[in-house]
Amino acid sequence: MIHDSIDTFTADLPPMVALAGLDLGTRTIGVAVSDSFRSVATPLETIKRKKFGVDAAALVKILEARNIGGVVLGLPRNMDGSEGPRCQSTRAFARNFTALWEGPITFWDERLSTVAAEKALLEADTTRKRRSEVIDHVAAAYILQGALDRMRYLNAQPGAADAPE
């Protein structure tokens, strides 16, 4: 099931299962995973995109191997908050993916996640070649960590589910 809000997504998750974060690009898909306590996001790998069926099969394999209970997709909104063609493409990917995987899916605003990932990699003195290899799954970790932090806030605050995301 696809959830537009993180609070309904959180309510739909089974307890003690890890989550996956995805950064869907036109050429790659960055994948990150959390621990089962949903506290820390870890970059995992980057999948080179081919066609939907091949990409989705690779993702399902990862999700099943790691017992992933939910997926957070980065939603590439425009800087003014509006949704353009890339958001439509991400939403279409989610709709198509639900035919192959039954877990809950939600979206997380990914504005500037790649910029943050690039900055972190530069601060770590990562070579240009290595940055290009890991940037997508590091960005996926930023996306997933943002969602995990919001979920932790919602669980800690009575009535926080009513607060804007």
DSSP file (Angstrom, degrees, kcal/mol; ACC not computed):
  #  RESIDUE AA STRUCTURE BP1 BP2  ACC     N-H-->O    O-->H-N    N-H-->O    O-->H-N    TCO  KAPPA ALPHA  PHI   PSI    X-CA   Y-CA   Z-CA
    1    1 A M              0   0    0      0, 0.0   104,-2.7     0, 0.0     2,-0.5   0.000 360.0 360.0 360.0 140.6    0.0    0.0    0.0
    2    2 A I  E     -a  105   0A   0    102,-0.2     2,-0.4    93,-0.0   104,-0.2  -0.823 360.0-164.2 -97.3 129.0    1.2    3.5   -0.8
    3    3 A H  E     -a  106   0A   0    102,-3.4   104,-0.6    -2,-0.5     3,-0.0  -0.932  16.6-163.3-114.3 134.2    1.0    6.1    1.9
    4    4 A D  S    S+     0   0    0     -2,-0.4     2,-0.4   102,-0.2    -1,-0.1   0.625  78.8  55.5 -88.2 -14.3    1.3    9.8    1.3
    5    5 A S  S  > S-     0   0    0      1,-0.1     4,-1.7   103,-0.0     5,-0.1  -0.933  75.6-136.6-121.9 147.5    2.0   10.6    5.0
    6    6 A I  H  > S+     0   0    0     -2,-0.4     4,-2.6     1,-0.2     5,-0.2   0.792 101.8  59.9 -69.2 -28.8    4.6    9.2    7.2
    7    7 A D  H  > S+     0   0    0      2,-0.2     4,-1.9     1,-0.2    -1,-0.2   0.909 107.8  42.8 -70.7 -40.1    2.2    8.7   10.1
    8    8 A T  H  > S+     0   0    0      2,-0.2     4,-1.2     1,-0.2    -1,-0.2   0.862 114.1  53.1 -71.6 -33.4   -0.1    6.3    8.2
    9    9 A F  H  X S+     0   0    0     -4,-1.7     4,-0.6     2,-0.2     3,-0.5   0.939 108.9  49.2 -60.8 -48.0    3.0    4.6    6.8
   10   10 A T  H >< S+     0   0    0     -4,-2.6     3,-1.1     1,-0.2    -2,-0.2   0.892 109.0  52.4 -59.8 -41.9    4.4    4.1   10.4
   11   11 A A  H 3< S+     0   0    0     -4,-1.9    -1,-0.2     1,-0.2    -2,-0.2   0.781 107.8  53.0 -65.7 -26.5    1.1    2.7   11.6
   12   12 A D  H 3< S+     0   0    0     -4,-1.2    -1,-0.2    -3,-0.5    -2,-0.2   0.533  88.4 102.3 -87.0  -7.5    1.1    0.2    8.7
   13   13 A L  S << S-     0   0    0     -3,-1.1    57,-0.1    -4,-0.6     3,-0.1  -0.551  73.4-123.3 -81.4 139.2    4.5   -1.2    9.5
   14   14 A P    >   -     0   0    0      0, 0.0     3,-0.6     0, 0.0    55,-0.1  -0.457  42.8 -93.4 -69.0 154.1    5.0   -4.5   11.3
   15   15 A P  T 3  S+     0   0    0      0, 0.0    22,-0.1     0, 0.0    21,-0.0  -0.356  99.1  11.4 -70.5 151.0    7.1   -4.1   14.5
   16   16 A M  T 3  S+     0   0    0      1,-0.2     2,-0.4    20,-0.1    21,-0.1   0.823  89.9 129.3  56.1  41.0   10.9   -4.7   14.5
   17   17 A V    <   -     0   0    0     -3,-0.6    -1,-0.2    19,-0.2    51,-0.1  -0.956  55.8-118.2-121.4 147.8   11.5   -4.8   10.8
   18   18 A A  E     -b   68   0A   0     49,-0.7    51,-3.4    -2,-0.4    52,-0.7  -0.305  23.7-138.3 -75.6 162.9   14.0   -2.7    8.9
   19   19 A L  E     -b   70   0A   0     16,-0.3    15,-2.3    49,-0.2     2,-0.4  -0.825   5.3-140.8-117.6 160.1   13.2   -0.2    6.2
   20   20 A A  E     -bC  71  33A   0     50,-2.2    52,-3.1    -2,-0.3     2,-0.4  -0.954   7.9-153.9-119.0 143.5   14.8    0.6    2.9
   21   21 A G  E     -bC  72  32A   0     11,-2.7    11,-2.3    -2,-0.4     2,-0.4  -0.952  11.3-161.3-114.4 137.6   15.3    4.1    1.4
   22   22 A L  E     -bC  73  31A   0     50,-2.7    52,-2.8    -2,-0.4     2,-0.7  -0.967  15.3-163.7-124.3 134.1   15.5    4.6   -2.3
   23   23 A D  E     - C   0  30A   0      7,-2.3     7,-2.5    -2,-0.4     2,-0.7  -0.911  21.5-155.8-110.7  99.7   16.9    7.4   -4.3
   24   24 A L  E     + C   0  29A   0     -2,-0.7     5,-0.2    50,-0.4     2,-0.2  -0.673  19.2 172.5 -84.3 114.4   15.4    6.9   -7.8
   25   25 A G        -     0   0    0      3,-2.8    -2,-0.0    -2,-0.7   111,-0.0  -0.588  45.9-107.9-107.7 176.7   17.5    8.5  -10.5
   26   26 A T  S    S+     0   0    0     -2,-0.2     3,-0.1     1,-0.1    -1,-0.1   0.802 118.7  21.8 -75.2 -28.2   17.2    8.3  -14.2
   27   27 A R  S    S+     0   0    0      1,-0.2    22,-2.7    21,-0.0     2,-0.3   0.633 129.4  25.5-111.5 -19.9   20.3    6.1  -14.5
   28   28 A T  E     - D   0  48A   0     20,-0.3    -3,-2.8    -5,-0.0     2,-0.4  -0.922  56.8-141.0-141.6 163.8   20.7    4.6  -11.0
   29   29 A I  E     -CD  24  47A   0     18,-2.2    18,-2.8    -2,-0.3     2,-0.4  -0.972  20.2-149.5-126.5 115.3   18.8    3.7   -7.9
   30   30 A G  E     -CD  23  46A   0     -7,-2.5    -7,-2.3    -2,-0.4     2,-0.4  -0.689  15.1-160.6 -82.3 135.8   20.5    4.3   -4.6
   31   31 A V  E     +CD  22  45A   0     14,-2.8    13,-2.8    -2,-0.4    14,-1.4  -0.970  15.0 170.6-123.5 131.7   19.6    1.9   -1.9
   32   32 A A  E     -CD  21  43A   0    -11,-2.3   -11,-2.7    -2,-0.4     2,-0.3  -0.943  12.8-157.6-131.6 156.2   20.0    2.3    1.9
   33   33 A V  E     -CD  20  42A   0      9,-2.4     9,-3.3    -2,-0.3   -13,-0.2  -0.926   5.5-141.8-132.6 158.0   18.6    0.2    4.7
   34   34 A S  E     - D   0  41A   0    -15,-2.3     7,-0.2    -2,-0.3     2,-0.1  -0.642  27.8-102.5-107.6 170.5   17.9    0.7    8.4
   35   35 A D    >   -     0   0    0      5,-0.9     3,-1.6    -2,-0.2   -16,-0.3  -0.401  43.4 -99.6 -80.2 171.0   18.4   -1.5   11.4
   36   36 A S  T 3  S+     0   0    0      1,-0.3   -19,-0.2   -18,-0.1   -20,-0.1   0.688 124.7  59.4 -71.3 -15.8   15.3   -3.3   12.8
   37   37 A F  T 3  S-     0   0    0    -21,-0.1    -1,-0.3     3,-0.1   -19,-0.1   0.542 106.6-131.4 -83.4  -7.2   15.0   -0.6   15.5
   38   38 A R  S <  S+     0   0    0     -3,-1.6   114,-0.1     2,-0.1    -2,-0.1   0.901  73.0 115.9  58.6  46.3   14.7    2.0   12.8
   39   39 A S        +     0   0    0      1,-0.3     2,-0.4   113,-0.0    -1,-0.1   0.740  66.3  37.1-111.2 -32.5   17.3    4.3   14.3
   40   40 A V        -     0   0    0    108,-0.0    -5,-0.9     2,-0.0     2,-0.4  -0.980  62.5-148.3-131.3 132.3   20.1    4.4   11.7
   41   41 A A  E     -D   34   0A   0     -2,-0.4    -7,-0.2    -7,-0.2   100,-0.1  -0.815  16.2-166.0 -95.5 136.2   20.2    4.4    7.9
   42   42 A T  E     -D   33   0A   0     -9,-3.3    -9,-2.4    -2,-0.4     2,-0.0  -0.984  23.8-118.6-125.0 127.4   23.1    2.8    6.2
   43   43 A P  E     +D   32   0A   0      0, 0.0   -11,-0.3     0, 0.0    95,-0.1  -0.392  36.4 173.6 -59.9 138.7   24.0    3.2    2.5
   44   44 A L  E     -     0   0A   0    -13,-2.8     2,-0.3     1,-0.4   -12,-0.2   0.780  44.0 -42.1-114.2 -64.4   23.9   -0.2    0.8
   45   45 A E  E     -D   31   0A   0    -14,-1.4   -14,-2.8    92,-0.1     2,-0.5  -0.978  40.3-116.0-162.4 169.6   24.4   -0.2   -2.9
   46   46 A T  E     -D   30   0A   0     -2,-0.3     2,-0.5   -16,-0.2   -16,-0.2  -0.980  23.1-151.3-118.8 129.3   23.6    1.5   -6.2
   47   47 A I  E     -D   29   0A   0    -18,-2.8   -18,-2.2    -2,-0.5     2,-0.5  -0.873  15.8-131.5-100.2 126.7   21.7   -0.3   -8.9
   48   48 A K  E     -D   28   0A   0     -2,-0.5   -20,-0.3   -20,-0.2     2,-0.1  -0.666  32.2-120.9 -74.6 124.8   22.3    0.6  -12.5
   49   49 A R        +     0   0    0    -22,-2.7     3,-0.1    -2,-0.5    -1,-0.1  -0.428  46.2 153.9 -72.9 140.1   18.9    1.1  -14.1
   50   50 A K        -     0   0    0      1,-0.4     2,-0.3    -2,-0.1    -1,-0.2   0.503  66.1 -31.0-122.9 -80.5   18.0   -1.0  -17.1
   51   51 A K     >  -     0   0    0      1,-0.1     4,-2.7     0, 0.0     3,-0.5  -0.949  65.5 -98.0-141.2 164.4   14.2   -1.4  -17.4
   52   52 A F  H  > S+     0   0    0     -2,-0.3     4,-3.3     1,-0.2     5,-0.3   0.871 118.7  51.4 -53.0 -47.4   11.5   -1.5  -14.7
   53   53 A G  H  > S+     0   0    0      1,-0.2     4,-1.9     2,-0.2    -1,-0.2   0.894 114.6  42.4 -59.0 -42.7   11.2   -5.3  -14.6
   54   54 A V  H  > S+     0   0    0     -3,-0.5     4,-2.0     2,-0.2    -1,-0.2   0.917 116.8  47.8 -69.6 -44.8   14.9   -5.8  -14.1
   55   55 A D  H  X S+     0   0    0     -4,-2.7     4,-2.1     1,-0.2    -2,-0.2   0.930 113.2  47.7 -62.0 -46.4   15.2   -2.9  -11.6
   56   56 A A  H  X S+     0   0    0     -4,-3.3     4,-2.9    -5,-0.3     5,-0.2   0.887 109.4  53.2 -64.4 -40.1   12.2   -4.0   -9.6
   57   57 A A  H  X S+     0   0    0     -4,-1.9     4,-2.1    -5,-0.3    -1,-0.2   0.904 108.9  49.7 -62.4 -41.0   13.5   -7.7   -9.5
   58   58 A A  H  X S+     0   0    0     -4,-2.0     4,-1.7     2,-0.2    -1,-0.2   0.899 112.8  47.6 -63.8 -40.3   16.8   -6.5   -8.1
   59   59 A L  H  X S+     0   0    0     -4,-2.1     4,-2.9     2,-0.2    -2,-0.2   0.929 110.0  51.0 -66.4 -45.5   15.0   -4.4   -5.5
   60   60 A V  H  X S+     0   0    0     -4,-2.9     4,-2.8     1,-0.2     5,-0.3   0.897 107.9  54.3 -59.3 -40.6   12.7   -7.2   -4.4
   61   61 A K  H  X S+     0   0    0     -4,-2.1     4,-2.2    -5,-0.2    -1,-0.2   0.918 111.6  44.4 -59.4 -44.6   15.7   -9.5   -4.0
   62   62 A I  H  X S+     0   0    0     -4,-1.7     4,-1.8     2,-0.2    -2,-0.2   0.933 113.5  50.3 -65.0 -46.7   17.3   -7.0   -1.7
   63   63 A L  H  <>S+     0   0    0     -4,-2.9     5,-2.7     1,-0.2     4,-0.2   0.900 114.6  43.3 -61.1 -42.8   14.1   -6.4    0.3
   64   64 A E  H ><5S+     0   0    0     -4,-2.8     3,-1.0    -5,-0.2    -1,-0.2   0.901 111.8  52.7 -71.4 -40.6   13.5  -10.1    0.8
   65   65 A A  H 3<5S+     0   0    0     -4,-2.2    -1,-0.2    -5,-0.3    -2,-0.2   0.821 117.2  39.0 -64.1 -30.5   17.1  -10.9    1.7
   66   66 A R  T 3<5S-     0   0    0     -4,-1.8   -48,-0.3    -5,-0.2    -1,-0.2   0.300 108.3-120.8-103.8   8.0   17.1   -8.2    4.4
   67   67 A N  T < 5 -     0   0    0     -3,-1.0   -49,-0.7    -4,-0.2     2,-0.3   0.923  41.9-172.5  52.0  50.7   13.6   -8.8    5.7
   68   68 A I  E   < -b   18   0A   0     -5,-2.7   -49,-0.2    -6,-0.1    -1,-0.2  -0.584  16.9-169.0 -78.4 132.3   12.6   -5.2    4.8
   69   69 A G  E     +     0   0A   0    -51,-3.4     2,-0.3    -2,-0.3   -50,-0.2   0.598  65.4   9.0 -99.3 -13.2    9.2   -4.2    6.1
   70   70 A G  E     -b   19   0A   0    -52,-0.7   -50,-2.2    33,-0.2     2,-0.4  -0.987  61.9-134.0-163.6 158.3    8.7   -0.9    4.3
   71   71 A V  E     -be  20 105A   0     33,-2.2    35,-2.3    -2,-0.3     2,-0.6  -0.967   6.0-159.4-124.9 134.4   10.1    1.4    1.6
   72   72 A V  E     -be  21 106A   0    -52,-3.1   -50,-2.7    -2,-0.4     2,-0.5  -0.960  14.9-160.1-111.1 116.0   10.7    5.1    1.7
   73   73 A L  E     -be  22 107A   0     33,-3.0    35,-2.4    -2,-0.6     2,-0.3  -0.828  20.4-121.3 -98.1 130.5   11.1    6.6   -1.8
   74   74 A G  E     - e   0 108A   0    -52,-2.8   -50,-0.4    -2,-0.5    35,-0.2  -0.559  23.0-149.2 -67.7 127.9   12.8   10.0   -2.2
   75   75 A L  E     - e   0 109A   0     33,-3.1     2,-2.2    -2,-0.3    35,-2.0  -0.892   6.5-144.8-103.6 111.0   10.3   12.4   -3.8
   76   76 A P        +     0   0    0      0, 0.0     8,-0.4     0, 0.0    11,-0.3  -0.436  28.0 178.9 -81.4  73.9   12.2   14.9   -6.0
   77   77 A R        -     0   0    0     -2,-2.2     6,-0.2     6,-0.1     5,-0.1  -0.297  33.7-102.7 -68.0 156.6   10.1   18.0   -5.5
   78   78 A N    >   -     0   0    0      4,-2.9     3,-2.4     1,-0.1    -1,-0.1  -0.354  39.6-100.9 -70.4 162.4   11.0   21.3   -7.1
   79   79 A M  T 3  S+     0   0    0      1,-0.3    -1,-0.1     2,-0.1    -2,-0.1   0.768 124.7  56.4 -60.6 -25.4   12.7   23.9   -4.8
   80   80 A D  T 3  S-     0   0    0      2,-0.1    -1,-0.3     1,-0.0     3,-0.1   0.413 122.0-106.9 -85.9   3.8    9.3   25.7   -4.5
   81   81 A G  S <  S+     0   0    0     -3,-2.4    -2,-0.1     1,-0.3     2,-0.0   0.307  78.5 129.2  92.1  -8.7    7.7   22.5   -3.2
   82   82 A S        -     0   0    0     -5,-0.1    -4,-2.9     1,-0.1     2,-0.5  -0.313  58.7-117.0 -76.8 164.2    5.7   21.8   -6.4
   83   83 A E        +     0   0    0     -6,-0.2    -6,-0.1    -3,-0.1    -1,-0.1  -0.891  34.1 178.0-106.9 130.1    5.8   18.4   -8.1
   84   84 A G    >>  -     0   0    0     -2,-0.5     4,-1.8    -8,-0.4     3,-0.5  -0.279  51.9 -64.5-111.2-161.6    7.2   18.1  -11.7
   85   85 A P  H 3> S+     0   0    0      0, 0.0     4,-2.2     0, 0.0     5,-0.1   0.821 128.8  57.2 -60.5 -34.3    7.7   15.2  -14.1
   86   86 A R  H 3> S+     0   0    0      2,-0.2     4,-2.0     1,-0.2     5,-0.1   0.864 106.3  50.1 -67.9 -33.6   10.3   13.5  -11.9
   87   87 A C  H <> S+     0   0    0     -3,-0.5     4,-2.7   -11,-0.3    -1,-0.2   0.909 109.9  50.7 -66.8 -41.4    7.8   13.3   -9.0
   88   88 A Q  H  X S+     0   0    0     -4,-1.8     4,-2.2     1,-0.2    -2,-0.2   0.904 110.0  50.3 -61.8 -40.4    5.2   11.8  -11.4
   89   89 A S  H  X S+     0   0    0     -4,-2.2     4,-2.3     2,-0.2    -1,-0.2   0.897 110.6  49.1 -64.1 -41.4    7.8    9.2  -12.5
   90   90 A T  H  X S+     0   0    0     -4,-2.0     4,-2.2     2,-0.2    -2,-0.2   0.912 111.3  48.9 -65.2 -43.2    8.6    8.3   -8.8
   91   91 A R  H  X S+     0   0    0     -4,-2.7     4,-2.3     2,-0.2    -2,-0.2   0.885 111.1  50.7 -64.2 -38.2    4.9    7.9   -8.0
   92   92 A A  H  X S+     0   0    0     -4,-2.2     4,-2.6     2,-0.2     5,-0.2   0.902 108.1  52.8 -65.5 -40.8    4.4    5.8  -11.1
   93   93 A F  H  X S+     0   0    0     -4,-2.3     4,-2.6     1,-0.2    -2,-0.2   0.933 109.4  49.4 -58.3 -46.2    7.4    3.6  -10.0
   94   94 A A  H  X S+     0   0    0     -4,-2.2     4,-1.6     2,-0.2    -2,-0.2   0.925 110.9  49.3 -60.1 -46.0    5.7    3.1   -6.6
   95   95 A R  H  < S+     0   0    0     -4,-2.3     4,-0.4     1,-0.2    -1,-0.2   0.925 115.0  44.1 -60.1 -45.1    2.4    2.2   -8.2
   96   96 A N  H >< S+     0   0    0     -4,-2.6     3,-1.1     1,-0.2     4,-0.3   0.863 109.8  56.5 -67.8 -35.9    4.1   -0.4  -10.5
   97   97 A F  H >X S+     0   0    0     -4,-2.6     3,-1.8     1,-0.3     4,-1.7   0.807  93.0  68.8 -68.1 -29.5    6.2   -1.7   -7.7
   98   98 A T  T 3< S+     0   0    0     -4,-1.6    -1,-0.3     1,-0.3    -2,-0.2   0.727  91.1  62.5 -63.4 -20.1    3.2   -2.5   -5.5
   99   99 A A  T <4 S+     0   0    0     -3,-1.1    -1,-0.3    -4,-0.4    -2,-0.2   0.721 113.5  34.2 -73.6 -20.2    2.3   -5.3   -8.0
  100  100 A L  T <4 S+     0   0    0     -3,-1.8     2,-0.4    -4,-0.3    -2,-0.2   0.615 123.7  37.6-108.7 -18.2    5.6   -7.0   -7.2
  101  101 A W     <  -     0   0    0     -4,-1.7    -1,-0.3     2,-0.1   -41,-0.0  -0.999  59.7-158.2-141.2 133.5    6.1   -6.2   -3.5
  102  102 A E        +     0   0    0     -2,-0.4     3,-0.1    -3,-0.1    -4,-0.1   0.528  56.0 107.1 -93.4  -7.1    3.3   -6.1   -0.8
  103  103 A G  S    S-     0   0    0      1,-0.1   -33,-0.2   -35,-0.1    -2,-0.1  -0.180  79.2 -85.3 -71.6 165.3    4.9   -4.0    1.9
  104  104 A P        -     0   0    0      0, 0.0   -33,-2.2     0, 0.0     2,-0.4  -0.401  42.1-162.8 -70.7 146.5    4.0   -0.4    2.6
  105  105 A I  E     +ae   2  71A   0   -104,-2.7  -102,-3.4   -35,-0.2     2,-0.3  -0.980  11.2 173.0-129.8 139.9    5.6    2.4    0.6
  106  106 A T  E     -ae   3  72A   0    -35,-2.3   -33,-3.0    -2,-0.4     2,-0.3  -0.881  24.8-119.8-137.8 174.2    5.8    6.1    1.4
  107  107 A F  E     - e   0  73A   0   -104,-0.6     2,-0.4    -2,-0.3   -33,-0.2  -0.868  16.7-165.2-116.9 149.6    7.5    9.2    0.0
  108  108 A W  E     - e   0  74A   0    -35,-2.4   -33,-3.1    -2,-0.3     2,-0.2  -0.998  33.6-107.5-135.9 131.9   10.0   11.6    1.6
  109  109 A D  E     - e   0  75A   0     -2,-0.4   -35,-0.1   -35,-0.2    37,-0.0  -0.373  33.5-173.2 -58.4 118.5   11.0   15.0    0.3
  110  110 A E    >   +     0   0    0    -35,-2.0     3,-2.6    -2,-0.2     4,-0.4   0.260  25.1 147.8-103.4  12.9   14.5   14.5   -1.1
  111  111 A R  T 3  S-     0   0    0    -36,-0.3   -33,-0.1     1,-0.3   -36,-0.0  -0.251  79.3  -0.7 -51.8 129.0   15.3   18.1   -1.9
  112  112 A L  T 3> S+     0   0    0      1,-0.1     4,-2.5     3,-0.0    -1,-0.3   0.517  92.4 123.6  69.1   9.5   19.0   18.7   -1.4
  113  113 A S  H <> S+     0   0    0     -3,-2.6     4,-2.4     2,-0.2     5,-0.2   0.909  77.6  47.2 -65.2 -39.3   19.7   15.1   -0.3
  114  114 A T  H  > S+     0   0    0     -4,-0.4     4,-2.6     2,-0.2    -1,-0.2   0.879 111.1  52.0 -68.8 -36.1   22.3   14.6   -3.0
  115  115 A V  H  > S+     0   0    0      2,-0.2     4,-2.4     1,-0.2    -2,-0.2   0.926 111.3  47.1 -63.1 -44.2   23.8   18.0   -2.1
  116  116 A A  H  X S+     0   0    0     -4,-2.5     4,-2.3     2,-0.2    -2,-0.2   0.903 112.9  49.1 -63.8 -41.6   24.1   16.9    1.5
  117  117 A A  H  X S+     0   0    0     -4,-2.4     4,-2.4     2,-0.2    -2,-0.2   0.920 111.2  49.6 -63.8 -43.7   25.6   13.6    0.5
  118  118 A E  H  X S+     0   0    0     -4,-2.6     4,-2.4     1,-0.2    -2,-0.2   0.912 110.7  50.2 -61.2 -43.5   28.1   15.3   -1.8
  119  119 A K  H  X S+     0   0    0     -4,-2.4     4,-2.5     2,-0.2    -1,-0.2   0.917 110.7  49.1 -62.9 -43.5   29.1   17.6    1.0
  120  120 A A  H  X S+     0   0    0     -4,-2.3     4,-1.5     1,-0.2    -1,-0.2   0.905 112.0  48.7 -63.1 -41.3   29.6   14.8    3.5
  121  121 A L  H  <>S+     0   0    0     -4,-2.4     5,-2.4     2,-0.2    -1,-0.2   0.875 111.1  50.1 -67.9 -36.6   31.7   12.9    1.0
  122  122 A L  H ><5S+     0   0    0     -4,-2.4     3,-1.7     1,-0.2    -2,-0.2   0.911 109.0  51.7 -65.4 -42.0   33.8   15.9    0.3
  123  123 A E  H 3<5S+     0   0    0     -4,-2.5    -1,-0.2     1,-0.3    -2,-0.2   0.811 106.0  55.2 -64.2 -28.9   34.4   16.5    4.0
  124  124 A A  T 3<5S-     0   0    0     -4,-1.5    -1,-0.3    -5,-0.2    -2,-0.2   0.372 116.0-119.8 -83.9   5.5   35.5   12.8    4.3
  125  125 A D  T < 5 +     0   0    0     -3,-1.7     2,-0.3     1,-0.2    -3,-0.2   0.871  49.6 174.0  59.2  40.8   38.1   13.6    1.6
  126  126 A T      < -     0   0    0     -5,-2.4    -1,-0.2     1,-0.1    -2,-0.0  -0.577  33.6-109.9 -79.4 139.8   36.6   11.0   -0.8
  127  127 A T     >  -     0   0    0     -2,-0.3     4,-2.8     1,-0.1     5,-0.2  -0.258  24.5-113.5 -67.1 157.4   38.1   10.9   -4.3
  128  128 A R  H  > S+     0   0    0      1,-0.2     4,-2.1     2,-0.2     5,-0.2   0.902 117.7  51.0 -57.9 -43.0   36.0   12.1   -7.2
  129  129 A K  H  > S+     0   0    0      1,-0.2     4,-1.2     2,-0.2    -1,-0.2   0.931 112.2  45.6 -61.7 -46.9   35.8    8.6   -8.7
  130  130 A R  H  > S+     0   0    0      1,-0.2     4,-1.7     2,-0.2     3,-0.2   0.889 109.6  55.7 -65.7 -39.3   34.7    7.1   -5.4
  131  131 A R  H  X S+     0   0    0     -4,-2.8     4,-2.2     1,-0.2    -1,-0.2   0.914 106.1  50.9 -58.6 -43.1   32.1    9.9   -4.9
  132  132 A S  H  < S+     0   0    0     -4,-2.1     4,-0.3     1,-0.2    -1,-0.2   0.803 110.6  50.6 -66.7 -27.3   30.5    9.1   -8.2
  133  133 A E  H  < S+     0   0    0     -4,-1.2    -1,-0.2    -3,-0.2    -2,-0.2   0.820 123.6  26.1 -76.8 -31.3   30.3    5.4   -7.2
  134  134 A V  H  X S+     0   0    0     -4,-1.7     4,-2.1    -3,-0.2     3,-0.3   0.535  89.8  97.0-112.6  -8.9   28.6    6.0   -3.9
  135  135 A I  H  X S+     0   0    0     -4,-2.2     4,-2.4     1,-0.2     5,-0.2   0.849  84.3  52.2 -56.2 -39.4   26.7    9.2   -4.1
  136  136 A D  H  > S+     0   0    0     -4,-0.3     4,-1.9     1,-0.2  -106,-0.2   0.910 112.9  41.2 -69.4 -42.1   23.4    7.6   -4.9
  137  137 A H  H  > S+     0   0    0     -3,-0.3     4,-1.4     2,-0.2    -1,-0.2   0.785 113.9  53.5 -79.3 -22.3   23.2    5.2   -2.0
  138  138 A V  H  X S+     0   0    0     -4,-2.1     4,-1.8     2,-0.2    -2,-0.2   0.897 109.3  49.4 -70.0 -40.2   24.6    7.8    0.3
  139  139 A A  H  X S+     0   0    0     -4,-2.4     4,-2.2    -5,-0.3    -2,-0.2   0.889 107.6  54.9 -62.8 -38.7   21.8   10.1   -0.8
  140  140 A A  H  X S+     0   0    0     -4,-1.9     4,-2.8     1,-0.2    -1,-0.2   0.873 105.5  52.8 -61.5 -36.8   19.3    7.2   -0.2
  141  141 A A  H  X S+     0   0    0     -4,-1.4     4,-2.9     2,-0.2    -1,-0.2   0.887 107.2  51.2 -66.4 -38.5   20.7    7.0    3.4
  142  142 A Y  H  X S+     0   0    0     -4,-1.8     4,-2.0     2,-0.2    -2,-0.2   0.915 111.8  48.0 -62.8 -41.9   20.0   10.8    3.8
  143  143 A I  H  X S+     0   0    0     -4,-2.2     4,-1.8     2,-0.2    -2,-0.2   0.957 115.1  44.2 -61.5 -51.5   16.4   10.3    2.6
  144  144 A L  H  X S+     0   0    0     -4,-2.8     4,-2.7     1,-0.2    -2,-0.2   0.894 111.0  53.8 -63.9 -40.7   15.8    7.3    4.8
  145  145 A Q  H  X S+     0   0    0     -4,-2.9     4,-2.6     1,-0.2    -1,-0.2   0.885 106.0  53.7 -63.5 -37.6   17.4    8.9    7.9
  146  146 A G  H  X S+     0   0    0     -4,-2.0     4,-2.0     2,-0.2    -1,-0.2   0.924 111.5  45.1 -60.0 -44.2   15.1   11.9    7.5
  147  147 A A  H  X S+     0   0    0     -4,-1.8     4,-2.6     2,-0.2    -2,-0.2   0.905 112.4  51.3 -66.5 -42.0   12.1    9.6    7.5
  148  148 A L  H  X S+     0   0    0     -4,-2.7     4,-2.5     2,-0.2    -2,-0.2   0.910 109.5  50.3 -61.9 -42.1   13.4    7.6   10.5
  149  149 A D  H  X S+     0   0    0     -4,-2.6     4,-2.1     2,-0.2    -1,-0.2   0.908 111.6  48.1 -63.1 -41.8   14.0   10.8   12.5
  150  150 A R  H  X S+     0   0    0     -4,-2.0     4,-2.6     2,-0.2    -2,-0.2   0.908 111.0  50.9 -64.9 -41.9   10.5   12.0   11.7
  151  151 A M  H  X S+     0   0    0     -4,-2.6     4,-2.2     1,-0.2    -2,-0.2   0.907 109.7  50.1 -62.6 -41.3    9.1    8.6   12.7
  152  152 A R  H  X S+     0   0    0     -4,-2.5     4,-1.5     2,-0.2    -1,-0.2   0.896 110.8  50.0 -63.7 -39.9   11.0    8.7   16.0
  153  153 A Y  H  X S+     0   0    0     -4,-2.1     4,-1.7     2,-0.2    -2,-0.2   0.920 110.0  50.4 -63.4 -44.4    9.6   12.2   16.7
  154  154 A L  H  < S+     0   0    0     -4,-2.6     6,-0.3     1,-0.2     7,-0.3   0.883 111.4  48.3 -62.2 -38.6    6.1   11.0   15.9
  155  155 A N  H  < S+     0   0    0     -4,-2.2    -1,-0.2     1,-0.2    -2,-0.2   0.787 114.3  46.4 -72.3 -26.8    6.4    8.1   18.3
  156  156 A A  H  < S+     0   0    0     -4,-1.5    -2,-0.2    -3,-0.2    -1,-0.2   0.710 103.3  68.8 -88.2 -21.3    7.9   10.3   21.1
  157  157 A Q  S >< S-     0   0    0     -4,-1.7     3,-1.7    -5,-0.1     4,-0.3  -0.873  77.2-134.1-107.4 119.2    5.4   13.1   20.9
  158  158 A P  T 3  S+     0   0    0      0, 0.0    -3,-0.1     0, 0.0    -2,-0.0  -0.552  97.5   6.8 -66.2 129.1    1.7   12.7   22.0
  159  159 A G  T >  S+     0   0    0     -2,-0.3     3,-1.5    -5,-0.1     4,-0.2   0.480  92.4 123.6  78.2   2.6   -0.4   14.2   19.2
  160  160 A A  G X   +     0   0    0     -3,-1.7     3,-1.8    -6,-0.3    -6,-0.1   0.730  57.1  75.6 -68.8 -20.9    2.6   14.8   17.0
  161  161 A A  G 3  S+     0   0    0     -4,-0.3    -1,-0.3     1,-0.3  -154,-0.2   0.740  91.6  56.9 -62.2 -19.7    1.0   12.9   14.2
  162  162 A D  G <  S+     0   0    0     -3,-1.5    -1,-0.3     2,-0.1    -2,-0.2   0.604  86.6 100.3 -85.9 -11.1   -1.2   15.9   13.7
  163  163 A A  S <  S-     0   0    0     -3,-1.8     2,-0.0    -4,-0.2    -4,-0.0  -0.401  85.5 -97.9 -74.2 151.3    1.8   18.2   13.2
  164  164 A P              0   0    0      0, 0.0    -1,-0.1     0, 0.0    -2,-0.1  -0.352 360.0 360.0 -68.0 149.9    2.8   19.1    9.6
  165  165 A E              0   0    0     -3,-0.1    -2,-0.0    -4,-0.1   -15,-0.0   0.441 360.0 360.0 -83.5 360.0    5.6   17.1    8.0
